[in-house]
Amino acid sequence: MTCLPITGSGAVLIRGSSVGAEKVLEELLEILIDEPNYEWLTIDASYIKVNPHEVEAKRGNQDMSKTKESLPPKIHLAVDAHGMPIQILVTEGTRADCKEAVHFVISLFGLLSRRNREMLIKTPRELSEEYYQFVDGFTKTDFEDEKLLGKFYTDYGIAESMIQILCQHLIFNPFSLQIRIIDPFCGDGRLVLALLSELVKKDDFSGKSLFISIWDIDGSAVKAAEADITAFCENIGLKYQIDSRKADAFVEYESVQGTYDICVTNPPWSLLKPQKLFRKSNDEDTLTRYRNAIEQYDSFMRTAFALSQPSSKLGKWGTNLARCGTELALRLISRSGMCGLVSPASLLNDQVSTNLRSWIFESHKVINVSYYPAELKLYGSADISSITAVIKGGETDQSLNVRIYEDKDAYKERKIGKAVFEYIKRTEYSIPLKTGVEAIPIMMCLEQLPSTEDFCDRSNLRFTRELDETRVKEKLLPSGKIEFAKGYMVDRYAFSSDSLFLNEEMAAPPPSSYTSKVVWRDVSRDSQVRRIKATLLPPGYICGNSLGVVYGSESALPALKMLLAIMNSTVFEYQARSMLVSNHVSAGIVKQIRVPQPCVDTNIVELVDKQLHGEDVEEAIELAIAQLYGLPADEYKTVIDSFGFDDIKKTRIIRRYREICQDGEKEL
């Protein structure tokens, strides 16, 4: 788009069409105004950049600040905490910044006052009710329930295992005849029923009465849970009282925190954010009120559950209800109380829950963590890895046991010793669940090596993202100079082209488009045999954001080939698997993974060239990189055994690596 400065007639030329300059610019910028974040507001002003040829500046760039008519127009802008505009004004270029700033400050003060009054006059319960009114009205199917409410009911076998561990460590208060139990997100009551089934087996349970709280925002589920729990208690002849509520536990809990002996729960697995699936079925006014309701409820949640807030968010959204539910559950139990909770596995090794994890491990005793991989399909079609955790209040001496389940009934268990726990503490209490606890000694061995980020810094390589894939078809053509690359086109040392090219009129190619680059798939399923799939692209490609990118000058090409060999190695991927918590192989994770000391091994570079040109030498590359890592043969065997290779391949790789290690010892 070409914009000429305002002329004497107050018009601007846009692609040959004369329209009101202020109107066009304001309309274009107002498109960007959506869902503002009012935590911080900033105001500024600037001249609108122009093209020296279009404004007929005789001396080129030197005269860009002036045109035949006057100074170019000026834009005055107020932006929110994310730099998105919330108020816009376009004036003639001679208008002083300070004059408009006064009007902006007054206007913004009024805007904030109105929003603050809206927030302050509503109680947390009212904010909750307003949000869940939209939820109730929007959700019509089980899929929508899962998506919006995070309804993933606990598998009965998982519930039983967790409850058994909890009851093994449960000690009743000898001075109390009542046991207080709560599930603040009870669903159909299955966790409480599993708990009651185990409690009645304990010798010291006799004579105890029960106070059972079951809460949920789903009223029909609460009624069903109450009926089943009542039937169980009546059948056994227990003394009991049931506190059943259709209620939002995040609002209700505060008056009873610290009063329960046992909490068993599976909090909702969802984020507080507007869901795109409701856009087609609702008008814009309804969607605006829906977004406002989420924003106000989220503001309450950020304050009430500060420990659970992610250290970084994508935009303004991101409050994780599973994390908040974990914090809530632990706040409900007394200092000697017990908690059994179900959660997405990402709780224990993501990059944004470090504050919550630190509080859990430093203020409680974590007795057991059990990991269930996504391959077990415990939650229908959802590809989700999960954990159960049994936690005791009031103690901080850690003697953690970790179970890694291979199927619902078979697991490996390991007790975390002091040295290993110190390593976990250094990694902000991140536990490598996917690769198993046996990965920790290997990770400790690799801890002394540089990170991928260090390697790139020393080799003059840079991480980047190149092209937003939103409405990407509009940015592509069947022919052109810069070819488009997307995630599914990339495999290990391979690339399959779709012969699509960048429309340079729609998007300008970044500098990295003209250099060689290592690219890897951003999306990779937890169940895949190989999760890291990387290749090398020559100059002339632009990558969508489904690919991670590392690029450098042509003089850095040997370093890029070394990096490619390292990223496609099993030792690199083994570390990635221990750190990944979702289906995204993010640049943030890749940067942290340990790599051999930066060097350019000409033998490895030559092997990479052969592999890229179709010769199968990947096993030779693998062994050469493994030798650079320097792992002992037994630990390298642990790495190889964790991959889904056939037995013949595993045996061959291990045997050849042992031979390499022995030859190296002989040379020494």
N, C-alpha and C positions, 0 to 999 in steps of 0.2 A: 504494500500500500504506500502511495506517495502522498504526503501532505504538504501543501504549500502554505506559507504564512498567511495570516489574516490580511486581506486586502482592504482597500478603502471602503468597499461595499460590505465589509464584515463577512466575507465568504472564504471558504477553504476548498481547494481543489483536491478531490480524492478520486483517482483514476478517471479524471476528466469530467467528473460530475461536481457541480457547484452546489454546496449545501452550507448550512450554518456551521461554522467551525466549532463553536462551544458545544452545540447540541450533539454533533457527531462524536467528539472526543469524550464528552460526558457519558453518552450512551455506551460507547465502547468500554470505558473503564467501569461503569456501573455493573456490567456483566460479571466482573470479578468480585463484586461485593456479595458474599454469601457466608452465612454462619460465622460472624466475627467473634474474635476472642478479645474481651475487654479488660484483660488483666493489665495490659500496658497499652497506652495510646501515644502515638508520635505524629507530629506535624512537620511538614517541610514544604519547600517550593523550589521549582526549577524551570528553566526555559525548556521548551519542547525542541528536541534536536531536529535539525533540518538537513537537507541535502544541498551542498554548495551549488551544484549544477541547476537544481530545480529553482533555487531562489535567485539565480543569476548573479551570484557573488563573483565579481570580476577577479578577485585575487584568491579564489578557491576557499580553503579552510579559514584563511585569515579574516574573511568577510562573512563567515557563517553567522556571526552574532547579529548581523544587520541585514536587512533586506531593502528592496526598493522603497518599501512603504514605511517600515518602522522596525522596532525590536520584534523578534518572534514571540508568539504567545507564551504565557507562563501558566504552569499547572501548579495549583496549591492542593496538597493532599494530606489527609489524616489517615493513618494506618493503624491496624490493630496489632496485637502481640506477635502475629505471624507475618507481619508486613503486608497484609491484604488491605486494600483501601476500604474505608467506611464512609468518608465524605470527600467529595471532589469538587473543585471549582477551577474553571479555566478563565483567565483574564488576559487583558492586553499585557505586553511585556514590560510596560513601564510601571505597573502596579507594585508597590512596595510589599515585601513579605510580611512586615510587622503589622500592617493595616489589616490584612486578611487573617493573620494569626489571632488577633483579638476576637474576631467574629467566630473563628474556629473554636477557640477555648471556651467561649460562652456557650456555643452550640453543643460541644462535647460534654461540658459539665451538666447541661440539662439532660442530655441523652443518658449519661451515667446515673444521674439522680433518678430518672424514671425507672431504669433497669434495677437499680439497687432497691428502690421502693417496692418494685414487683417481687423481688426476692425476699425482702425483709418481712413483708406482710403475710408470707406463706410459711406455715410450719413444715417440718420435714415430712409429716404424715400427708399433708396436702400436696406437697411436691411429688411424693410417691404415688398418691392416688391419681394425680393428673397424668403422670407418665403411664401408669398401668391401665388407665382408661383407654389410651391409644393402643397399648399392647393387646388388650382384650378385644378391641374392635378390629384390629388389623389381622390377628392370627386366626386363620381358618383351617389350616392343615397341620399334620404332625411335623412336616418339614418346616413350616413357618414357626411352630413352637420350638423346634430345635434351634433354628437360626436366631430367633429373637430372644427366646427365654433361656436358651442353653439347657434344655431338658434332655439329659442323658441319664436314664435311670441305671443304677448300679447293678451289675450282674450279680446274681444270687451267690454264686461260688466265691466271687471276690469279697462280697459282703461277709460271708461266713468266715473266710480266712482272716480278714481284718479283725472281726469281733473276737475270734478265738485268741489272737495275739493280745488284744486289749485286755480280755478277761484273765489271761495268764499273769498279767502284771497288775491287776486291779486289787487293791487292798481297801476293804470297807472301813469306814470310820467307826471304831467300836463304841463311840459315845453318841452315835446317832442311829435311830431306828428307821430313818427315812433315807432313801436313795433318790436323788434328784437327777432326772434324765431329760435331755432335750435333743431334738433334731429340728433346727430352725428352718431347714429346707426339706421337709419330710417327704414330699411326693406321696407315694402310696403307703409309706410307713414301713417299708421292708427292712431298713436298717435298725429301727427300733425293735421290730419283731425278731430279727436275728440276735440282737443284744439280749432281749428277754429270754430267748431260748437257751442262751449260754449262762445267763445269770442264775437261772433256777438250778443249774447243775453244781454250783459252788456250795461247798459245805457250810460256809458262814453266811449264806444268804437267808437262811431260815429266820422268820420273825421280822424281816424287813418289810416296810411299806414303800410304795413307789409314788413319786410325783413325776408325771410324764408330760412334757410340753412338746406338742407337735404343731409347727407353723408352716404355712406355705401360702403363696399368692393364689394358688389354684384351689378354690373352695371345694370343688367336687373331690379332688385328691385328698384333702384334709378329712372330709367326711368318710371316705373309703378307708383311710388309715385309722381313723378313730374307731370305726366299726370292727376292723380286724384286730386291733390292739385290745379293744374291750372284750371281744370273743376269746382271745388268748388268755387274758387275765382271769376271766370268769371260769374258763375251762380248767385252769390250773388252781384256782382258788386263791389268787393273790389279793393283797390289800393294795388298792391303787386309787389314784386320782389323775384325771386327764385334763390338761389345759390345751384345748385345741382351738386354733385361731386361723382364719383366713387373714393373713397379715404379711406385711413386708418385714422380714427379720432385721433388715438393715436399719429400720426405724424403731422396731419394738425392743431390740436387745438391751438398750442402754440401762433401763431400769432394773434389769436382772443380771447384769454382767457380774461374773465372779461368784455366782451362787449355785452352779450345777456341779454335781459329782462326775457326770459322764455326758459328753456330747459326741454324738455320731451323726455325720452328715456328708452330703455330696452337694456342695453349693452349685449354683447355675454356672454353666460354662459359656459365657457370652461376654461381649464388650458392650459398653454403653455408647452406641453410635447410631446414626440414622441408617436404616437398611434400604438398599436400592430396590429390593423386590416389591416395595410398597408404592413406588413412584407411579406405576401404570394404573393402579386402582384407586388413587386418591388425587383430589385437586390440589392446586398449589397452596391455597389457603390452609387446607388441612395439614399438608406437609410442613408448612411454616410453623403452625402451632405444635405439631409433633416434634420438630427440631427444637423449638423453644422449651418444650416440656423436658426433653432429654437434657438440654443444656442446664436447666435449673436443677434437675435431679442430680446431674453429674457434679454440679457445684457443691451440693450438699455432701455427696459421696467423697469428693476430694478432701473435704474438711474432716468428715467423720472417720475416714479410713486412710489417713495420710501415709501410713507405712506400706499400704498396698498399691499406692500410685506408682506407675511405671516411671523409671528415671528419664525416659524420653517417650514422646507420643508422636504419631503421625498426624499432623494437624492438631486440632483441639480435642479430638476424641481419643479414647483408649483406656478408660477406666475398666479394669478387668474384674467382673463380678466373682469369678472363681477365686481370685486373690483376696478380694474384700471379704468373701465368705470364709476363707481360711482365717483371716485376722479376726473376724467376728466369732468364729467357733472357739478359738483359743481364748478370747476375752470372756466368753461365757463360763468357762470352767473355773473352779476354785483353785487355790494354790496347790492343793493336793489332788486336783481333779484329773481325769483322763479324757483324751480326745482321739477319736478315730475318724479320719476324713479321707474322702476320695477327691482326686484332683487330676487335671491334665498334667502329664509328666513334666511339662515345661516349667512348672513351679520350681523345680530343683536344678535347672541349669540354663534358664534363659538369661539374657543380658540386662533385663529391665526390672527384675524383682529382687535385686540384691539387698535392699533395705528390709524387705519382708523376711527374706531368708536369714539375714543376720539376727533379726529379732527372734525368729523361731528357734534358732540353734543356741543363741546366747542367753535366752530367757526361759527356756524349757528344756526338757530332756526328750530327745527324739529316740524312741525305743526301736522302732522298725520302719523301714521303707520297703515296699514291695512294688516292683515295676512290671507292667503288663504292656508288651509291645503292640503296636498298631496292627500287626499281622494277625492277632488273635480275633480281630473284628468283634469286640465286645459291645460295640455301640452301633450295631446295624451297619449302614453304609458309610458311617463316619470313619475316616482314616486317622484315628487318634490314639496316641500312646497315653497310658494313664498310670497313676500311682495310688497306693493307699499309704497312709502314714499313721502310726500310733505314737501319740505324744503325751507326756506327763507334765503337768504344771508344777511350778515351784522348785524344780531341780534343774541344774545345768551341767551336771557330770555326764558327758556323752559316752555311751557304750552302744553305739548304733549297729544294728544288724540290717543288712541289705539282702533282699531276695530278688533275683532276676528270673522271671517266669518264662519258660520256653513254650509251654502251653498252659492251659488253665490249672492243670494238676501237677505239673513238673517244674521244679525251680532249682536254681543254685543259690546257696546262701553263704554269706561271708560276714564275719564280724570286722568292723572297722577299728583297727588299732590306733594307737596314739599318733604314730608317725604319719599314717595315711590321713588321719583326721586333721592334722596340722596342714597337710597339703590341701585338703578340701577347704580349710579355713583361708588359706592363701588365695584360693581361687573364688573367694566370695561365696563359699558354701555351695559351689556347683559340683554336682555328683554325676560322673559319666555313666548314665544308666543304660544307654543303648549298647555300648561295648562291654558292659559289666564292670564290676568293681576291680576285676583283675587288670583292667586297663590302667588303673591308677599308678602302679609301680612303673609302667612304661611311660606314662605321662610325666612322672617325676624324673625319670631318666632323661626325657627330651626337654625338660624344663630349662636346662642350661643353654639350649641352642637359641639362635636368633629367631624372631618371628618372621612371617611372610612380609609384614610391613617393613621390618628392618632390612630384609633382603631387597625389597623394592627401593627403599630409600638409598641404599648403598649402590644400587645398580642403575640409578636414575630412571626408575620405572614409576608410573603413576596409576592409581585406581581412578576409574571414572564411570559415569553412566552417560549414554549418548542420545537416545531418542525415546521420548515418552510414547508408549504404544496405545495411548488413548486415541480412539478413532484413527488408527494408524493407516487404514486404507486410503484415507484422504491425503496422506502424505507420500504415497507411493505411485510409481508409474511403471509400465512394462519395459521401459528403456531409460537409460540415463548414464551418468558417470559414476555415481556412488551406489554400490549394491547394498541391499538391506539384508541383515542377518537377524534371525529370531531363535529363541531357545530350542525348539524342536529340530532345527536344522543342524545342531551341533551334537557331535558324538566324540568319543575319545580319539583324538588325533584325526578327526574327520569332519567334513562339512558338506551338507547337501543343499544346493542352492534352489530357491524358488524363482529365480530370475526376476526379482522385483527391485526397483531402484528408487532412490530418494527423489522426490519432487522438490528441487532446491528453491522453488518459488514459495513453497509452503513451510519449509524448515531449512535453516542454514546448517550445513555440515560442520561439526566441531573439528578442531585441529587433529584430534585422534583419528579421524576418518582417513587421514592421509599418511598414517604410519602403520607399521605392523603391530599386532596386539594379540595377547592371550585372552581368550574368552571362555567362559564356562556357564553351564546352565544354572539359572537362578532357582528353578523349580525342580525338585528331585524327591521322589517318593521314598519314605522311610523303608519300604519293603523291597526296593531295588537292590540288585546284587552290587552294583557300583553307583554311588551317588554323585561322585565328582566326575563330570564329563567335560573335558576341556580340549581346546584345539588352538591352532595358530592361524590367524587371518592376515593376509598381506594388506598393503595399503589399498584404499579404494572401497572399504566397507564401512557401513554404519550399523550399529547394533541397537536393537530395541532393548527396553529395560527388563526383558526376560533373560538377558545375558549380563553377567558381570564382565568387566573389562579392565585389563591392565595393559598399558601401552608405553612405548618409549621411542626414542629416535632410532634411526636405522643402525647407528653405531651400537645400540643396546640390544640388537637382534640376538646375539649369542646368549645374553642374559635372559631374554624372553624364552628362548628354547630350553634353557636350564630350568626356568620356572615352570614351563609346561610339563617337563619330565617329572619334576617334583610333585606338582599338583595331581598328576595322574597316577602317582605311586600309591601303594597300599598303606604305607606308614602315614602319609599325609591324610589320606581318606580316613584311616583309623582314628586319627585325632579329630577330624571333622565330625565323624559319627558320634564321638563321645560328647561333642559340644552342641550339635544341632538339636533344636527342640521343635522344629516345624518342617514343612516341606520346602523351605527356602534356604538355599546355600548363600547366605548374605555375605557381602564384602566385609562386614564387621567381624564375622566368624573367620573368614579366610585370612584376614589380616593378623589374627591372633595365633594361627596354627604355626607350630615350630617347623623350621626347615634346616637343612645342613648349612654350614658356614658358606656365605656367598663366594662363589667361584665359578669359573667357566671351564668345564671339563670337555676338552675337544672330542673325546671319544663319545661322551653322552650327546653332544651337539650333533655329531655325525649320525648317531643312531636315531635321534629325533628326526633328522632330515629324511632318513630312509623310511621311517614309520609314516611320516607325512606324505611320502610319495608312494605308499601302498605296500611296502615291504614289511612283513610281520616280524618285527624285532622288539615287540613290547616287553617280552619277558626279560630280554637282555637289559633294556632300560630300567625295568623294575629292580633287577638285582644290582645294577650299578648305583641307583639312587639309595637302595637299602644299605649298601656298603658305605655311602657317604654319611648316612644317618648314624651308622656305627652301633646299632643295637646288637646285644648278645644274641646268639642263634636261638636260644630258648624263647627269648622275648619276641624275636621276629616270628617264630613259629606261632606264638599266641596271636600275633597280628594276622598272619595268613589264615589261621584256623577260623578266625571270625568272619571271613568272607565265604560266600557260597560257591567256591570253586569245587570242582570234582576232586575226588581223592587222589587221582593220578597226578593232576596238576599241582595240588598242594604238596604231595610227596616230592615231586621233581624240583619245585622251587626251593623247598627247605633243604633238600640234599645239596643242591648247587650253592645255596648260600653258606651252608656249613663248610663246603669245600673252599669257597672264597675266603671265609674266616680263617680256616686252617692254613691256607696258603699265605695269608697276611701275617699270621703268627710266625710261620717259618721264615719269612723275609725279615721280620724283626729279630 
